[in-house]
């Protein structure tokens, strides 16, 4: 049987070999069936609906004058509700499939240390790439308590997204799809799509007019733009089948983008 282009990339492309998943991740992914993949896609659909409903509620609050500006309180609330939504969906799906959370690489062991080491290296590379754009940090304003609160916010937000996309959705698509490259790209696009859907709640609470019209193409491009970031986080997770390295890098990336560059 003639192999597809994506399959040949799996075998021959040097970058793919570097990003190759660890054996623990591969073995764990083999345990999932097509039904698990379907449940993962359903979980994504439920997440998108929840985020959209949340955005509509925020929009209504904005038009009614209940929200007048994008305060830090609203920022925390958005991330906290997003955390609850994603974790709740994953737990419900695991319950329906009679699966355990222990398969998510939550252990803080030697694999976690190695994964976090890779995250530090990836963070250094990201810092070098974006260093020319780094300006004054908003993080330094507000006192020690507020600084710690913001750091915890980043960690919890990053953890929930890693739990949902890298630990739950990703392995289930990776395990059943013939092309592993395509499974990674698909998961990355779903990850980006969640941010595009969730962006509406942020846009509306930031004080922009709620009746702004956004075309379909910009939304598609915005969702695709998250794929490279997902590839890095997937690598950090899949290399040692552990969530902590990806969570650490994700939190640092958000910290750099939100508090140092913007």
Secondary structure as UniProt FT lines:
FT   HELIX           5..12
FT   HELIX           14..18
FT   HELIX           23..29
FT   TURN            30..31
FT   HELIX           34..63
FT   TURN            64..65
FT   HELIX           72..97
FT   HELIX           101..104
FT   HELIX           110..130
FT   HELIX           131..133
FT   HELIX           138..140
FT   HELIX           143..161
FT   HELIX           162..169
FT   HELIX           170..176
FT   HELIX           180..205
FT   TURN            206..207
FT   TURN            210..211
FT   HELIX           216..224
FT   TURN            225..226
FT   HELIX           227..240
FT   HELIX           243..255
FT   HELIX           256..261
//
